Amino acid sequence: VQLVESGGGLVQPGGSLRLSCAASGFAFSSYVMKWYRQAPEKERELVASISLGGQTNYAASVKGRFTISRDNAKNALFLQMNSLKPEDTAVYYCKAGSTWNLYWGQGTQVTVSS
């Protein structure tokens, strides 16, 4: 089982990034997928989630700026992040969850700074 995030980096405030999470080794389409983030000295927090049927939910802090999506044919999860703010700086993780299993990726760093 693997979840591999990519797409992080350094971006100026107001900029955009698109994170990807490539999944393998499990039935991706049968899992609820989520993005979390963890800033230095803070607890990991839920950013966005997408159900098997494509229903999405967002943290209040990112609603209207971030969009979560999935491509079951490609076993991939995405997070489009627009209008980025310095407070979005964190390591971003994808998570796959089902009734029986829970998988985490290794994370990708997003830094928003001028």
C-alpha positions as CSV (number, residue, x, y, z in Angstrom):
1,V,0.0,0.0,0.0
2,Q,1.3,3.4,-0.9
3,L,0.1,7.0,-0.8
4,V,2.6,9.4,-2.4
5,E,1.9,13.1,-2.2
6,S,3.5,15.6,-4.6
7,G,3.1,19.2,-5.8
8,G,4.2,21.1,-2.7
9,G,6.6,23.9,-2.7
10,L,7.2,27.6,-2.1
11,V,4.6,30.0,-3.3
12,Q,3.9,33.7,-2.7
13,P,0.7,34.8,-0.9
14,G,-2.2,34.9,-3.3
15,G,-0.7,32.1,-5.4
16,S,-1.9,28.6,-6.2
17,L,-0.6,25.1,-5.9
18,R,-2.1,21.8,-6.9
19,L,-1.3,18.8,-4.7
20,S,-1.6,15.2,-5.9
21,C,-1.7,12.0,-4.1
22,A,-1.0,8.8,-6.0
23,A,-2.5,5.7,-4.5
24,S,-1.5,2.0,-5.1
25,G,-2.0,-1.3,-3.4
26,F,-5.6,-1.0,-2.4
27,A,-9.1,-0.4,-3.9
28,F,-8.9,3.3,-4.1
29,S,-12.5,3.9,-5.3
30,S,-13.8,2.1,-2.1
31,Y,-12.1,4.6,0.2
32,V,-13.0,8.0,1.6
33,M,-10.1,10.3,0.9
34,K,-9.0,13.2,2.9
35,W,-6.4,15.9,3.0
36,Y,-4.9,16.9,6.4
37,R,-2.2,19.4,7.2
38,Q,0.1,20.0,10.1
39,A,1.9,23.3,10.8
40,P,4.9,23.6,13.0
41,E,4.0,23.1,16.7
42,K,0.4,22.6,15.8
43,E,-1.9,19.6,15.7
44,R,-2.7,17.9,12.5
45,E,-6.0,19.2,11.1
46,L,-8.5,18.1,8.5
47,V,-8.5,20.3,5.4
48,A,-10.9,18.5,3.1
49,S,-12.6,15.2,2.4
50,I,-14.3,13.5,-0.5
51,S,-16.6,10.5,-0.3
52,L,-16.9,7.5,-2.6
53,G,-19.6,9.3,-4.4
54,G,-17.8,12.6,-4.7
55,Q,-19.4,14.6,-1.9
56,T,-16.9,17.1,-0.6
57,N,-16.5,18.9,2.8
58,Y,-14.0,21.6,3.7
59,A,-12.6,23.2,6.8
60,A,-14.0,26.7,7.3
61,S,-10.5,28.2,6.9
62,V,-10.1,26.9,3.3
63,K,-13.7,26.9,2.1
64,G,-14.0,28.8,-1.2
65,R,-10.2,28.7,-1.8
66,F,-9.4,24.9,-1.9
67,T,-11.0,22.2,-4.0
68,I,-10.6,18.5,-3.4
69,S,-11.2,16.0,-6.2
70,R,-10.5,12.4,-7.1
71,D,-9.9,10.4,-10.3
72,N,-10.8,6.8,-9.5
73,A,-9.6,5.6,-12.9
74,K,-6.1,6.9,-12.1
75,N,-6.2,6.1,-8.4
76,A,-5.4,9.8,-7.7
77,L,-6.5,12.4,-5.2
78,F,-6.0,16.2,-5.8
79,L,-6.2,19.4,-3.8
80,Q,-6.3,22.6,-5.8
81,M,-5.3,25.5,-3.5
82,N,-5.9,29.1,-4.6
83,S,-5.5,32.4,-2.9
84,L,-2.9,30.9,-0.6
85,K,-2.1,32.6,2.7
86,P,0.9,32.4,5.0
87,E,-1.2,30.5,7.5
88,D,-1.7,27.7,4.9
89,T,2.0,26.9,5.4
90,A,2.2,23.2,6.6
91,V,3.0,19.7,5.6
92,Y,0.0,18.3,3.7
93,Y,-0.9,14.6,4.0
94,C,-3.5,12.5,2.2
95,K,-5.4,9.8,4.0
96,A,-7.4,6.9,2.8
97,G,-10.0,5.4,5.1
98,S,-12.5,2.5,5.1
99,T,-14.3,0.5,7.7
100,W,-11.3,-1.7,8.2
101,N,-8.2,0.2,7.0
102,L,-6.5,3.5,7.4
103,Y,-3.5,4.7,5.3
104,W,-1.4,7.8,5.4
105,G,1.0,9.3,2.9
106,Q,4.4,10.8,3.9
107,G,3.4,14.4,3.3
108,T,4.5,17.3,1.1
109,Q,5.6,20.7,2.3
110,V,3.7,23.8,1.3
111,T,5.3,27.1,2.2
112,V,3.5,30.4,1.6
113,S,5.8,33.3,1.9
114,S,7.0,36.4,0.1
